[in-house]
Amino acid sequence: MYIGIDIGGTHTRVASGAQGKIQQRLDFPTKEFKQGIQDIKEAVQKVSSEKIERVVIGLPGPIETKTGKLLEPPNLVGWDRVNVADTFSKILNAQVVVEHDVSVAALGESLYGAGAGKNPVLYITVSTGIGMGLVVDGKIYKGVYNPEAGEQILSKAGPTCSCGQESDLESLSAGSSLKRLTGKDPKDLVGSKAWTDAMDWLGIGITNSILHYSPEIVVIGGGLSEAGDRFFDPVRKSVKKHLKILPQVPIVPAALAPNSGLIGAITLAETSN
């Protein structure tokens, strides 16, 4: 049996499954480290009916690739510099692999979702924050740390991101930034000038990533993308305006949402050595 775990800043999801399918799933609030690992242990026991072969945990970055340690994760209390794989391997009595959450979602979409049959696949999540994952030849792209395209700098001066960087993509397009700049829930801003401006900046950021990685397709998930055409139309318009030297790239919604990360984690658990 294979287990996928997706640990976010507010919610944690645990699922069992195989071959792109989820068998059982649990969703519960994310808590500080000590209580959180106990909640996850209990959830894994509930969704696993047989011996666990391998577990993959998707975590928000920054993650040090060689060690699997998180570096000051902004929304996870007590997780900084923790050896997550070693900790969970002991409490679950199974092999545990740690991976960047958006990269795991990218893997799920590239094999079973909107990116199936495409290579490379660039996956972007646009929600409270902005994250990116890249899959090349069926494998997750890894650097010394996971990609952090949401922190790419788009201007010399402007709003400040929660990370402290001025005028990065998150500070101009993420849901948290829209709320901070306008005082309104992003869902109430759909179609407004503030929304259109944010989608234009997002299109510029996506254009940069297309220029860097030359993907065959761009898949987008996350809460803001749930606005449908009112999200994708202005984003595609922006990319069309700014992408000059390369042909246009298809920009499509995630097909596995909201389970892209869990399916990707289960898939990685199946295929890891």
Order of alpha helices (4+ residues) and beta strands (2+ residues): beta-beta-beta-alpha-beta-beta-beta-alpha-beta-alpha-beta-beta-beta-alpha-alpha-alpha-beta-alpha-beta-alpha
